[in-house]
């Protein structure tokens, strides 16, 4: 199978990540921060090295860099941890269910209200749509850095300026963007949540929450942290405050290797390569009758993600046929019913193409030929 579904999880993984997992299992078998023996201390050092690598990537302090199970877990910690009773939250119209559902859950529990800002192809219009929804009770704005459906990049720095001027916490969903475009706390983001298993090339079961510390985050869970064990209350220091129980040690160490892999190649080179594959695909699809591509404007305003549909066949059916021809693409709603509703592609969704650094032009051309065969049979 040729994997063009890297927005779900990147595959294959770099050799360094595979080596790190093996090393974590065979060498770093202690419980970090729980004991004073050599095995535990060496494991703690390896985990800290991964934490420091992540912190450096996002311009954060290591202690403000928290390991999570995935981006969804990080977003739940951030949203529910910052939200206060009676607060108002604004999200964008391109949000994944990992943002929409926890916000809606708070609304159903009577803890908050929320509004949805429509994302436009014009950045200033998008920012204006957010501005119009701000009320005196607005405490949080949550928005994706780039859509997992279309790849559209949001004007996060302009939204951040809006938040700073109104003392609003800006939480960014970086699941699709982190590792492909530069993302740092200095952009004005208060909390970055991201997946470790996508463009950071770590294993599944890894994610990150990175905070600038300006907004207090109440813990989602309480328990053992290895620190202040005689206290009944959860420690108030990070990362302990948000890391109850033993973390995914092997996953964290391997994620560190994935981050170092991204740094070594360079995000600019990664973006250029993957964006070129998207441009090749779009160019090829434009020559096939009955293809709809869901993009507006310059490709530089998009992450390396392309959504399309083939007339006469549903997105899921098209993805199934492509799978039978050796290509892994995701069809359907991509856990983003809200985005598809605003895009006008609900309830069937789209077929999504999302390459990685390991994909090639030859593989992309082969995919174009396969799509042409499907379209020719139907149309």
C-alpha positions in Angstrom: 0.0 0.0 0.0 1.1 3.5 -0.8 0.0 5.7 2.2 -1.5 9.0 1.3 -3.4 9.2 4.6 -0.7 10.8 6.7 -3.2 13.3 8.1 -4.6 10.4 10.1 -1.2 9.1 11.1 2.2 9.2 9.3 3.5 5.9 7.9 6.2 4.8 7.5 8.1 6.1 10.5 11.7 7.2 10.3 14.3 4.6 11.1 15.4 6.7 14.1 11.9 6.4 15.6 11.9 2.6 15.3 15.4 2.5 16.9 14.2 4.7 19.7 11.2 2.5 20.5 13.4 -0.6 20.6 15.8 1.2 22.8 13.0 2.4 25.1 11.8 -1.2 25.6 15.1 -2.9 25.9 17.1 -0.2 27.8 14.8 2.4 29.4 12.6 0.1 31.4 12.4 2.1 34.6 9.5 4.3 35.7 10.6 8.0 35.3 10.4 10.1 38.3 9.2 7.3 40.5 12.4 5.8 41.9 16.0 6.8 42.7 17.7 3.8 41.2 19.8 3.9 38.1 17.2 2.3 35.8 14.6 5.0 36.7 17.0 7.8 36.5 18.3 6.9 33.1 14.7 6.6 31.8 13.9 10.0 33.3 16.8 11.5 31.5 15.7 10.0 28.2 12.1 11.3 28.7 13.5 14.7 29.6 15.6 14.8 26.5 12.4 14.2 24.4 10.5 16.9 26.4 13.4 19.4 25.9 13.4 18.6 22.1 9.6 19.3 21.9 10.0 22.5 24.0 12.7 23.8 21.7 10.6 23.1 18.6 7.8 25.3 19.9 9.8 27.9 21.8 8.6 26.7 25.2 10.1 25.8 28.6 10.6 22.1 29.1 8.5 22.2 32.3 5.6 23.7 30.3 5.7 20.9 27.8 3.2 18.1 28.8 3.0 14.7 27.2 -0.5 13.5 26.4 -2.1 10.4 24.7 -2.9 12.3 21.5 -4.0 15.7 20.3 -7.6 15.1 21.4 -6.5 14.4 24.9 -4.4 17.6 24.9 -7.3 19.6 23.6 -9.6 18.3 26.3 -7.1 19.1 29.0 -6.7 22.6 27.6 -10.3 23.5 26.9 -11.8 22.0 30.1 -8.9 23.1 32.2 -9.1 26.8 31.2 -12.9 27.1 30.9 -14.7 28.7 33.9 -18.3 28.6 34.8 -20.4 30.9 32.6 -17.7 31.6 30.2 -18.1 32.0 26.4 -15.9 30.1 23.9 -15.4 30.9 20.2 -14.3 28.2 17.8 -13.8 28.2 14.0 -16.1 26.6 11.4 -13.2 24.3 10.4 -12.9 22.6 13.7 -12.3 18.8 14.2 -14.6 17.0 16.6 -11.7 17.0 19.2 -12.6 20.7 19.6 -16.3 20.8 18.9 -17.3 17.9 21.1 -15.6 19.0 24.4 -16.9 22.5 23.9 -20.4 21.3 23.2 -20.2 19.0 26.2 -19.4 22.0 28.4 -22.4 23.7 26.9 -24.7 20.8 27.6 -23.5 20.7 31.2 -24.5 24.4 31.5 -20.9 25.4 32.1 -20.4 27.6 29.0 -21.9 29.0 25.8 -20.1 29.0 22.5 -20.2 30.5 19.0 -18.8 29.5 15.7 -16.7 31.9 13.6 -17.0 31.3 9.8 -13.6 30.9 8.1 -13.3 32.8 4.9 -10.7 32.6 2.1 -9.9 36.2 3.1 -7.9 36.3 6.3 -9.1 39.8 7.3 -12.7 38.6 6.9 -12.0 35.6 9.1 -10.5 37.7 11.9 -13.5 40.1 11.6 -15.8 37.1 12.0 -14.0 36.2 15.2 -14.1 39.8 16.5 -17.8 40.2 16.0 -18.5 37.2 18.3 -16.5 38.4 21.3 -18.5 39.2 24.4 -17.5 40.3 27.9 -17.8 36.6 28.9 -15.5 35.3 26.1 -12.6 33.5 27.8 -11.3 31.1 25.2 -10.8 31.0 21.4 -10.0 27.6 20.0 -9.0 27.2 16.4 -7.2 24.8 14.2 -3.9 26.0 12.7 -4.8 24.3 9.5 -7.9 22.3 8.4 -7.6 18.5 8.4 -10.2 18.5 5.5 -9.0 21.1 3.1 -5.6 22.1 4.5 -6.5 25.8 4.7 -4.2 27.7 7.0 -5.8 30.1 9.5 -4.4 33.6 10.2 -3.3 32.5 13.7 -1.1 35.6 14.4 -3.9 38.0 13.6 -6.3 36.0 15.8 -3.6 36.0 18.5 -3.5 39.8 18.4 -7.2 39.9 18.8 -7.0 37.6 21.8 -4.2 39.6 23.5 -6.3 42.7 23.2 -9.2 41.1 24.9 -7.4 38.9 27.5 -8.7 35.8 25.8 -6.8 32.5 26.0 -5.9 31.2 22.5 -5.8 27.4 22.2 -4.5 26.1 18.9 -5.1 22.7 17.4 -1.8 21.9 15.7 -2.5 18.3 14.8 -2.2 18.9 11.0 0.3 21.8 11.1 3.0 21.0 13.7 6.0 19.5 11.9 5.1 21.0 8.5 5.0 24.8 9.2 6.7 26.6 12.0 4.5 27.0 15.1 5.8 28.7 18.2 4.3 30.2 21.4 5.9 33.5 20.3 3.2 33.6 17.5 0.9 34.7 20.4 -0.6 31.3 21.1 -1.2 30.5 24.7 -1.6 26.8 24.5 -0.5 24.5 21.6 -2.1 21.1 21.4 -0.8 18.6 18.8 -0.5 15.0 17.9 2.8 13.2 18.1 1.9 10.5 15.6 1.3 12.7 12.5 3.8 15.2 11.1 6.1 14.8 14.1 6.6 11.1 13.1 6.2 9.7 16.6 4.2 6.5 17.4 0.5 6.3 18.0 -0.5 7.1 21.6 1.6 10.3 21.8 0.6 14.0 21.9 1.7 17.3 23.4 0.3 20.2 25.3 2.6 23.2 25.3 1.6 26.3 27.4 3.1 29.7 27.9 1.8 29.6 31.5 -0.3 32.7 31.3 -3.6 30.9 31.8 -4.1 28.4 34.6 -5.1 24.9 33.5 -7.0 22.8 36.0 -6.1 19.1 35.8 -8.4 16.8 33.9 -7.2 13.9 36.1 -5.5 13.6 39.5 -3.3 10.9 40.8 0.3 9.8 41.2 3.0 12.1 39.9 6.1 11.1 41.8 6.1 14.4 43.5 4.5 15.8 46.8 3.1 12.4 47.5 2.0 13.3 51.1 -0.3 16.1 49.7 -4.0 15.4 49.1 -4.1 18.0 46.4 -2.7 17.5 42.9 0.7 19.2 42.6 0.4 22.7 41.1 3.7 22.5 39.2 4.0 21.6 35.6 4.3 19.1 34.0 3.3 17.1 37.1 0.0 18.9 37.4 -1.2 17.5 34.1 0.7 14.2 33.9 -1.0 11.9 36.4 0.1 8.3 36.4 2.9 6.8 34.4 3.3 8.4 30.9 3.8 6.5 27.7 7.6 6.3 28.3 8.4 4.4 25.1 6.1 6.7 23.1 7.6 9.9 24.5 11.2 8.7 23.8 10.3 7.8 20.3 8.4 11.1 19.8 11.6 12.8 20.7 13.4 10.9 17.9 10.6 12.0 15.5 11.0 15.6 16.4 14.8 15.5 16.0 14.1 13.9 12.5 11.9 16.8 11.5 14.5 19.3 12.8 17.3 17.5 10.9 15.4 17.7 7.5 13.9 21.1 8.2 10.2 22.0 8.1 10.7 24.3 5.0 12.1 21.3 3.0 9.3 19.0 4.2 6.6 21.6 3.3 8.1 22.2 -0.1 8.3 18.5 -0.9 4.8 17.7 0.3 3.3 20.8 -1.3 4.9 19.9 -4.6 3.1 16.5 -4.5 -0.2 18.3 -3.8 0.4 20.6 -6.7 1.2 17.7 -9.0 -2.1 16.0 -7.9 -4.2 19.1 -8.4 -2.6 19.6 -11.9 -3.4 16.0 -12.8 -6.9 16.0 -11.4 -7.8 19.2 -13.4 -7.4 17.2 -16.6 -9.9 14.5 -15.5 -13.6 15.2 -16.2 -16.0 15.0 -13.2 -13.4 15.9 -10.5 -14.2 18.6 -7.9 -11.2 19.9 -5.9 -12.0 21.8 -2.7 -9.4 24.6 -2.7 -9.6 28.4 -3.1 -6.6 30.6 -3.9 -2.9 30.2 -3.6 -1.4 26.8 -2.5 0.8 28.7 -0.1 -2.3 29.3 2.0 -2.7 25.5 2.5 -1.1 22.7 4.3 -0.2 19.7 2.1 -3.7 18.3 2.1 -6.1 18.0 -0.9 -9.8 17.1 -0.7 -11.6 16.1 -3.8 -14.6 14.1 -5.1 -15.4 12.1 -8.2 -18.8 12.6 -9.8 -21.0 9.6 -9.6 -19.3 7.9 -6.7 -19.4 8.6 -2.9 -16.2 9.6 -1.1 -16.1 6.3 0.8 -16.7 4.2 -2.3 -13.9 6.1 -4.2 -11.5 5.5 -1.2 -12.5 1.8 -1.2 -11.8 1.5 -4.9 -8.4 3.3 -4.5 -7.6 1.0 -1.6 -8.1 -2.0 -3.9 -5.7 -0.5 -6.3 -3.0 -0.1 -3.7 -3.5 3.5 -2.4 -4.5 4.5 1.1 -6.6 7.7 1.2 -9.4 8.6 3.6 -12.9 9.1 2.4 -15.8 10.5 4.4 -16.1 13.2 7.0 -12.7 13.0 8.6 -14.1 13.4 12.1 -14.9 17.0 11.1 -18.7 17.1 10.4 -18.6 20.9 11.2 -16.0 21.6 8.5 -17.9 19.5 5.9 -21.1 21.3 6.8 -19.6 24.7 6.1 -17.8 23.3 3.0 -21.1 21.9 1.7 -19.8 18.3 1.4 -21.9 16.8 4.2 -23.1 14.1 4.7 -20.9 12.2 2.3 -17.6 14.1 2.7 -14.6 14.0 0.5 -11.6 11.9 -0.5 -8.5 13.3 1.2 -5.0 13.1 -0.1 -2.2 13.8 2.5 1.4 12.9 1.7 4.4 12.6 3.9 8.1 13.3 3.5 8.5 9.7 2.3 6.1 9.9 -0.7 7.3 10.5 -4.2 6.2 12.1 -7.4 6.1 8.7 -9.1 3.5 7.5 -6.5 1.5 10.7 -7.0 1.4 10.2 -10.8 0.3 6.6 -10.2 -2.5 7.8 -8.0 -3.7 10.2 -10.7 -3.8 7.4 -13.2 -5.9 5.3 -10.8 -8.3 8.1 -10.2 -8.6 8.6 -14.0 -9.5 4.9 -14.4 -12.3 5.2 -11.7 -13.7 8.4 -13.3 -13.6 6.9 -16.8 -15.6 3.9 -15.7 -18.3 6.0 -14.1 -18.4 9.0 -16.4 
